[in-house]
C-alpha cells in the first residue's frame, strides 16, 4: 500500500527509494517493502556515539542520517563515513522521531516546541510552541504538518513557516503519531479514544472509545483504520464513521504501531509476541515470541520482517519463523532503517550503527 503524494515543489528534493523520511519510512506506515532480504549482519561499517541516549528512530535522505537524542540535539550524520556533519541544540530532551519535509527536518521536543531545521546547514528555520511535551512525529501532508502534544491538543501548522492553522482539544495526552489522509487526520489519544479530525479545520468528525489509553500510531488501509490500545486489543475501524470491524486480543497492552503490507498487518504487544493479522478479518496468520516486551513497530522488507526489541530480529514474513537474531542495541525498542543492504540502528547508549 502506497499513499499518493502531492508533487514536490522546486525546493523539495526528490524522494528516492532508499530515503526514509518519517516513522516506518513513509506516511502510509509501509516500512521498507522494497528492501531486499538482509542476512544476519556480519559487521558494522561504522558506529558513532552522539553523547547522550537515543530513544527515537533515525530518518534518512540522500546520504544523510538524522538522529535526535535526549541530550536535546538533532544530529546529521554522513552515511558513507559515520562522520557528524552538524548538530542542532533544541531546548530540552527529544523523544520525537524526526520527519523530513522538503529541505527541512521537523521534530518535537520536551520544551513543548516543534522545530524545523535546514537539513543541509543545521540552521533553525522556524519553531512553534505548544503547552506540553511533543513526543509525536510531525506528519506532513499537502504542505501542512500535523502533530499532537501532551497538552491534550492536535495541531496543524504550515510546514514551511510553522504558522498555526488550527489546534483541536482532545480528551487526553497525545503520544500517538497521527496518520494524515487526503482530508482526514486519524490519531489515538491517552483518553482511550481514536479520533478522526477534518484536516482543514481540526473539527472532530468521529471518536471511538477503546478500553484504555492509546500510544499506538494508526495505519490506514483502504477504508480500514488499524491501531493498538493499552486494553490488550488491536482494532480495525471503519475509517468513515469509526465503527468497529474487528478487534483481536493479545496478552498485554499494545503500544506498538501497525506496519502494513498487502493484506496483512504486523503489530507487537507487551506480551512479547509479534502478531500477523489479516486486515480484512482480523484472523491470526501467525504469532511469534520475539522479546520479553515489544513496544516498537516492526518493519516490512521484501520477504522478511525486522524488529528492534531486545536485540535485532528478522522473521519470515509468511510464517513468522525466526530467520536470525543479533544482540546489538539490545536495550532498545526502536525502528531500524533499511537502505539497500545496510541497516541503520540507534541505541539507548547513544550509539548509531551502520550494519552490513
Secondary structure, DSSP 8 states (H G I E B T S, - for coil): ---------TTS----TT-B-BTTBSTT---STTS--------EEEEEE-SS---S--EEETTEEEEE-TTSEEEEEETTT--EEEEEE-SS------EEETTEEEEE-TTSEEEEEETTT--EEEEEE-SS---S--EEETTEEEEE-TTSEEEEEETTT--EEEEEE-SS---S--EE-SSEEEEE-TTSEEEEEETTT--EEEEEE-SS------EEETTEEEEE-TTSEEEEEETTT--EEEEEE-SS---S--EEETTEEEEE-TTSEEEEEETTT--EEEEEE-SS---S--EE-SSEEEEEESSEEEEETTT--EEEEE-TTTT-EE--EEETTEEEEE-TTSEEEEE-
